[in-house]
Amino acid sequence: MLGELQQVHAEILARIDEMDELTARPQPPMDRLPAARHALTRASRARTMLLERLYDRLIANAPESKRPAIEALKAEGKTGLIASTQHIGSWTLREIASRWPEYCTASAAIRAKMRRRIRSEADLIYPLLSSEDK
């Protein structure tokens, strides 16, 4: 499972990097942006589904001291999903095209949260999965 989570994290980070590149442009690249947003959403959903399959096992097998942090990650994941869904819903392609600078700012904030989240998951979950594999 560790390899699968690492792979999903790598895919998300690659999609975030692509969004970084696209949102650094002075004009919205509407020929590439919809597919890039969709790819990031798809990768993020794959991570969420994987983690949802793992959480109960991680909590059951983790040292007592790690369980609250895992529970917090689980809860934060649901909050993050809601924020991401709201972001995608409010930033339609029409809104993006007409308010490009504002979209770039809002998108950068979401991507920064996603990067922090992946770091938190890696710091907490990778060692737990690694010890399970032994």
RAPELIN-V625661 format. One record per pair of residues at least 24 apart in sequence whose ideal C-beta (glycine too) atoms are under 8 Angstrom apart, sorted by the first residue. I is the first residue (numbers start at 1). GAP is how many residues later the second one is. If there is no record, write none. Layout:
i:I gap:GAP
i:I gap:GAP
This chain:
i:1 gap:49
i:1 gap:53
i:1 gap:128
i:1 gap:131
i:1 gap:132
i:2 gap:124
i:2 gap:127
i:2 gap:128
i:2 gap:130
i:2 gap:131
i:4 gap:46
i:5 gap:42
i:5 gap:45
i:5 gap:46
i:5 gap:49
i:5 gap:116
i:5 gap:120
i:5 gap:121
i:5 gap:124
i:6 gap:116
i:6 gap:120
i:8 gap:35
i:8 gap:38
i:8 gap:39
i:8 gap:42
i:9 gap:38
i:9 gap:109
i:9 gap:112
i:9 gap:113
i:11 gap:32
i:11 gap:35
i:12 gap:28
i:12 gap:31
i:12 gap:32
i:12 gap:35
i:12 gap:102
i:12 gap:106
i:13 gap:102
i:13 gap:105
i:15 gap:24
i:15 gap:25
i:15 gap:28
i:16 gap:24
i:16 gap:95
i:16 gap:98
i:16 gap:99
i:19 gap:88
i:19 gap:92
i:20 gap:88
i:20 gap:91
i:23 gap:80
i:23 gap:81
i:23 gap:84
i:23 gap:85
i:24 gap:80
i:27 gap:73
i:28 gap:68
i:28 gap:69
i:28 gap:72
i:28 gap:75
i:30 gap:63
i:30 gap:66
i:30 gap:67
i:33 gap:60
i:33 gap:63
i:34 gap:59
i:37 gap:51
i:41 gap:43
i:41 gap:47
i:44 gap:40
i:44 gap:70
i:48 gap:29
i:48 gap:33
i:51 gap:26
i:51 gap:70
i:51 gap:74
i:54 gap:71
i:54 gap:75
i:58 gap:67
i:58 gap:70
i:58 gap:71
i:61 gap:67
i:61 gap:71
i:62 gap:66
i:66 gap:58
i:66 gap:62
i:69 gap:55
i:70 gap:54
i:70 gap:55
i:70 gap:58
i:73 gap:47
i:73 gap:48
i:73 gap:51
i:73 gap:52
i:76 gap:41
i:77 gap:40
i:80 gap:33
i:80 gap:34
i:80 gap:37
i:83 gap:27
i:83 gap:30
i:84 gap:26
